[in-house]
Amino acid sequence: MRKLAWISAALLLLITPGMAGCGALNPASEGFAIYMPHDGITASEMASLSHYELAKSPVISLIDIISYAKDTHEIELTARAYARITEPIIQLSGKVFVVCVDKKPIYWGAFWAPFSSQSFDGVTIWVPSMENGNVVRLRLGYPSPDFYRGKDPRSNPEIFQSLKKAGKLR
């Protein structure tokens, strides 16, 4: 009976977040991350969806980011992360990404080929990048900001707070 009590107590500590000392069992917050939808949705399909499932892991996480420029929305990535997003062939109609903070979607956009003949009225990351080094930029619209419609979501306070907390915001 005593053994059962110990096992029950141990299980209670494991399944009750915040009850163990110092919150050691609470998962660390992920912070800023860019995910792709699980189903490989295109930009034209995404606009009409009310629900989608994110991939299990982000395509870009805080570990992959060297710095994020607040004014220009340029993201300097590690060489490995830059290669990961530039190696796949991007469809001319865009490959959707979702910007999240702690896995909460903030806004969506699309990786976009800078030689595409299709315009897009959302946030884009051009792949291959037109920036120097391992830098990508979150841009409004394609082929220019004139094609963007709506309010600019890139300066969301949750995003900047997460990047600042991680020491990545400049």
C-alpha positions in Angstrom: 0.0 0.0 0.0 2.9 2.3 0.9 4.5 1.7 -2.6 1.2 2.6 -4.3 1.1 5.9 -2.4 4.6 6.8 -3.5 3.8 5.9 -7.1 0.6 8.0 -7.0 2.4 11.0 -5.5 5.1 10.8 -8.2 2.6 10.6 -11.0 0.7 13.6 -9.5 3.9 15.7 -9.6 4.5 14.6 -13.2 1.1 15.5 -14.5 0.4 18.6 -12.5 2.3 21.5 -14.2 3.8 24.0 -11.8 3.4 21.8 -8.7 6.9 20.5 -8.8 9.6 22.8 -7.4 10.8 25.7 -9.6 8.4 24.6 -12.5 11.1 22.2 -13.7 8.4 20.1 -15.5 6.9 23.1 -17.4 8.1 23.1 -21.0 10.1 26.2 -22.0 8.3 28.6 -24.2 9.3 28.3 -27.8 9.0 32.0 -28.6 9.2 33.2 -32.2 9.1 30.5 -34.9 8.1 30.1 -38.5 6.1 26.9 -39.3 4.8 25.4 -42.5 1.3 23.9 -42.6 1.4 20.1 -42.3 -0.5 19.6 -45.6 1.6 21.7 -47.9 -1.1 24.2 -48.6 -0.6 26.8 -51.4 -1.1 30.5 -50.8 -4.3 30.5 -52.9 -5.7 27.7 -50.8 -4.7 29.2 -47.5 -6.8 32.4 -48.0 -10.0 30.3 -47.9 -9.1 28.0 -45.0 -10.4 28.5 -41.5 -8.3 25.7 -40.0 -5.0 24.1 -40.8 -2.5 22.0 -38.9 1.1 23.1 -38.4 4.0 20.8 -39.1 5.5 19.2 -36.0 8.6 21.3 -35.9 9.3 24.9 -37.2 11.2 25.5 -40.4 12.8 28.5 -38.5 13.2 28.7 -34.8 15.0 31.1 -32.4 18.0 28.8 -32.5 18.2 29.4 -36.3 18.1 33.2 -36.0 21.2 35.3 -35.5 19.3 38.6 -35.5 16.0 40.2 -36.5 16.1 43.8 -37.7 13.0 45.5 -36.3 12.8 48.3 -38.9 13.4 46.3 -42.1 12.2 42.8 -40.9 15.4 41.2 -42.2 16.3 38.0 -40.5 19.9 36.8 -40.4 19.9 33.1 -40.2 22.5 30.4 -39.5 24.0 28.9 -42.6 22.1 25.6 -41.9 18.7 27.3 -41.5 19.3 29.4 -44.7 20.1 26.3 -46.7 17.0 24.5 -45.3 14.6 27.1 -46.6 16.4 27.8 -49.9 17.0 24.2 -51.0 13.4 23.2 -51.7 11.9 24.3 -55.0 9.4 27.0 -54.3 6.2 26.8 -56.3 5.4 29.8 -58.4 2.1 30.1 -56.5 4.0 30.3 -53.1 4.6 27.9 -50.3 2.8 28.9 -47.1 4.4 29.7 -43.8 2.9 30.7 -40.5 4.6 33.1 -38.1 4.0 32.0 -34.5 4.9 32.9 -30.9 4.8 30.0 -28.6 3.0 28.0 -31.3 0.2 30.6 -31.4 -0.3 31.7 -35.0 0.2 35.5 -35.5 0.0 35.8 -39.3 0.7 33.8 -42.4 2.6 34.5 -45.6 4.3 32.6 -48.4 7.8 31.7 -49.5 7.8 33.2 -53.0 10.0 32.8 -56.0 11.4 36.3 -57.0 11.0 35.3 -60.7 7.3 34.4 -60.4 4.8 36.1 -62.7 2.0 35.8 -60.2 1.3 38.7 -57.8 0.5 38.2 -54.1 -1.1 40.5 -51.6 0.4 38.9 -48.4 3.6 38.8 -46.5 6.4 37.1 -48.5 9.9 35.7 -48.0 11.7 35.6 -51.4 13.5 32.3 -52.0 16.2 32.5 -53.1 16.8 35.7 -51.1 17.8 38.9 -52.8 19.7 40.0 -49.6 23.4 39.5 -48.9 24.6 36.6 -46.8 22.2 34.3 -45.0 19.5 37.0 -44.7 15.9 36.8 -45.7 13.3 39.6 -45.4 9.7 39.5 -44.5 8.2 41.7 -47.3 4.8 43.0 -48.0 3.3 41.9 -51.3 4.8 40.6 -54.4 6.3 41.9 -56.7 6.1 45.1 -54.6 4.4 46.5 -51.5 1.8 48.1 -53.9 0.2 44.6 -54.2 -0.2 44.3 -50.4 -3.7 44.7 -48.9 -4.5 45.2 -45.3 -2.7 46.1 -42.1 1.0 45.2 -41.7 1.2 42.3 -39.2 5.0 42.1 -39.0 5.4 44.6 -36.1 3.2 42.6 -33.8 4.2 43.4 -30.2 4.2 39.6 -29.2 6.8 39.0 -32.0 9.1 41.8 -30.9 8.8 40.9 -27.3 9.8 37.3 -28.0 12.7 38.3 -30.2 13.9 40.9 -27.6 13.7 38.3 -24.7 15.8 35.9 -26.8 18.4 38.7 -27.5 17.7 38.5 -31.3 16.1 41.9 -31.9 18.1 44.8 -33.2 
